Amino acid sequence: TSMIFGTNGSVGDTPKFVDESRTGLFGTTLLTKNVIASIDPAAPTTAILTSVVSKTEGNGNSLNEIALKMRNGDLYSMITFPDLNKTSSMQLTFNWSISFL
């Protein structure tokens, strides 16, 4: 139902390792954004989940972790990445693809 964004997913611009037992972000949730779901027309077994962080959201923070949050509050998946220093000059669109076989 949403993507949650955090600022504690890296140390010195090196992403932290996410193991399968992880149940939350490494830090507090900075932003919670709704997800728009669609099916990839070229691959009908692939769902694309999209969230947008607008120019007015998260400014002055280093985004470096994202998780997919299910309706029941559990996290489905999580990723960390090098710091992305968010400013008001950028709008970020995140597409997360999940394939079902």
Contacts in CASP RR format, 6 or more apart in sequence:
PFRMAT RR
TARGET T0000
AUTHOR 0000-0000-0000
METHOD contacts of the structure
MODEL  1
TSMIFGTNGSVGDTPKFVDESRTGLFGTTLLTKNVIASIDPAAPTTAILT
SVVSKTEGNGNSLNEIALKMRNGDLYSMITFPDLNKTSSMQLTFNWSISF
L
1 34 0 8 1.000
1 35 0 8 1.000
1 69 0 8 1.000
1 70 0 8 1.000
1 71 0 8 1.000
2 32 0 8 1.000
2 33 0 8 1.000
2 34 0 8 1.000
2 35 0 8 1.000
2 51 0 8 1.000
2 68 0 8 1.000
2 69 0 8 1.000
3 32 0 8 1.000
3 33 0 8 1.000
3 35 0 8 1.000
3 49 0 8 1.000
3 51 0 8 1.000
3 66 0 8 1.000
3 67 0 8 1.000
3 68 0 8 1.000
3 69 0 8 1.000
3 94 0 8 1.000
3 96 0 8 1.000
4 25 0 8 1.000
4 29 0 8 1.000
4 31 0 8 1.000
4 32 0 8 1.000
4 33 0 8 1.000
4 66 0 8 1.000
4 67 0 8 1.000
4 69 0 8 1.000
4 75 0 8 1.000
5 29 0 8 1.000
5 30 0 8 1.000
5 31 0 8 1.000
5 32 0 8 1.000
5 33 0 8 1.000
5 53 0 8 1.000
5 58 0 8 1.000
5 63 0 8 1.000
5 65 0 8 1.000
5 66 0 8 1.000
6 25 0 8 1.000
6 26 0 8 1.000
6 27 0 8 1.000
6 28 0 8 1.000
6 29 0 8 1.000
6 30 0 8 1.000
6 31 0 8 1.000
6 61 0 8 1.000
6 63 0 8 1.000
6 64 0 8 1.000
6 65 0 8 1.000
6 66 0 8 1.000
7 27 0 8 1.000
7 30 0 8 1.000
7 61 0 8 1.000
7 62 0 8 1.000
7 63 0 8 1.000
7 64 0 8 1.000
7 65 0 8 1.000
8 16 0 8 1.000
8 25 0 8 1.000
8 26 0 8 1.000
8 27 0 8 1.000
8 28 0 8 1.000
8 64 0 8 1.000
8 65 0 8 1.000
9 15 0 8 1.000
9 16 0 8 1.000
9 25 0 8 1.000
9 26 0 8 1.000
9 27 0 8 1.000
9 64 0 8 1.000
9 65 0 8 1.000
9 80 0 8 1.000
10 16 0 8 1.000
10 62 0 8 1.000
10 64 0 8 1.000
10 65 0 8 1.000
10 80 0 8 1.000
10 81 0 8 1.000
10 82 0 8 1.000
10 83 0 8 1.000
12 83 0 8 1.000
13 82 0 8 1.000
13 83 0 8 1.000
14 82 0 8 1.000
15 64 0 8 1.000
15 80 0 8 1.000
15 81 0 8 1.000
15 82 0 8 1.000
16 26 0 8 1.000
16 65 0 8 1.000
16 80 0 8 1.000
17 80 0 8 1.000
18 78 0 8 1.000
18 79 0 8 1.000
18 80 0 8 1.000
22 75 0 8 1.000
22 78 0 8 1.000
23 74 0 8 1.000
23 75 0 8 1.000
24 67 0 8 1.000
24 75 0 8 1.000
24 78 0 8 1.000
25 65 0 8 1.000
25 67 0 8 1.000
25 78 0 8 1.000
26 65 0 8 1.000
26 80 0 8 1.000
27 65 0 8 1.000
30 58 0 8 1.000
30 61 0 8 1.000
30 63 0 8 1.000
31 53 0 8 1.000
31 57 0 8 1.000
31 58 0 8 1.000
32 69 0 8 1.000
33 51 0 8 1.000
33 52 0 8 1.000
33 53 0 8 1.000
34 51 0 8 1.000
35 49 0 8 1.000
35 50 0 8 1.000
35 51 0 8 1.000
35 68 0 8 1.000
36 49 0 8 1.000
36 50 0 8 1.000
36 51 0 8 1.000
37 47 0 8 1.000
37 48 0 8 1.000
37 49 0 8 1.000
37 50 0 8 1.000
38 47 0 8 1.000
38 48 0 8 1.000
38 50 0 8 1.000
39 46 0 8 1.000
39 47 0 8 1.000
39 48 0 8 1.000
40 46 0 8 1.000
40 47 0 8 1.000
40 48 0 8 1.000
40 97 0 8 1.000
43 99 0 8 1.000
45 99 0 8 1.000
45 100 0 8 1.000
45 101 0 8 1.000
46 97 0 8 1.000
46 98 0 8 1.000
46 99 0 8 1.000
46 100 0 8 1.000
47 97 0 8 1.000
47 98 0 8 1.000
47 99 0 8 1.000
47 100 0 8 1.000
48 95 0 8 1.000
48 96 0 8 1.000
48 97 0 8 1.000
49 68 0 8 1.000
49 95 0 8 1.000
49 96 0 8 1.000
49 97 0 8 1.000
49 98 0 8 1.000
50 93 0 8 1.000
50 94 0 8 1.000
50 95 0 8 1.000
50 96 0 8 1.000
51 93 0 8 1.000
51 94 0 8 1.000
52 91 0 8 1.000
52 92 0 8 1.000
52 93 0 8 1.000
52 94 0 8 1.000
53 63 0 8 1.000
53 86 0 8 1.000
53 91 0 8 1.000
53 92 0 8 1.000
53 93 0 8 1.000
53 94 0 8 1.000
54 91 0 8 1.000
55 88 0 8 1.000
55 89 0 8 1.000
55 90 0 8 1.000
55 91 0 8 1.000
56 88 0 8 1.000
57 86 0 8 1.000
58 86 0 8 1.000
59 86 0 8 1.000
59 87 0 8 1.000
59 88 0 8 1.000
60 85 0 8 1.000
60 86 0 8 1.000
60 87 0 8 1.000
61 85 0 8 1.000
61 86 0 8 1.000
62 83 0 8 1.000
62 84 0 8 1.000
62 85 0 8 1.000
62 86 0 8 1.000
63 83 0 8 1.000
63 84 0 8 1.000
63 86 0 8 1.000
63 92 0 8 1.000
64 80 0 8 1.000
64 81 0 8 1.000
64 82 0 8 1.000
64 83 0 8 1.000
64 84 0 8 1.000
65 78 0 8 1.000
65 79 0 8 1.000
65 80 0 8 1.000
65 81 0 8 1.000
66 78 0 8 1.000
66 79 0 8 1.000
66 81 0 8 1.000
66 94 0 8 1.000
66 96 0 8 1.000
67 75 0 8 1.000
67 76 0 8 1.000
67 77 0 8 1.000
67 78 0 8 1.000
67 79 0 8 1.000
68 75 0 8 1.000
68 76 0 8 1.000
68 77 0 8 1.000
68 78 0 8 1.000
68 96 0 8 1.000
69 75 0 8 1.000
69 76 0 8 1.000
70 76 0 8 1.000
77 96 0 8 1.000
77 98 0 8 1.000
84 92 0 8 1.000
86 92 0 8 1.000
END
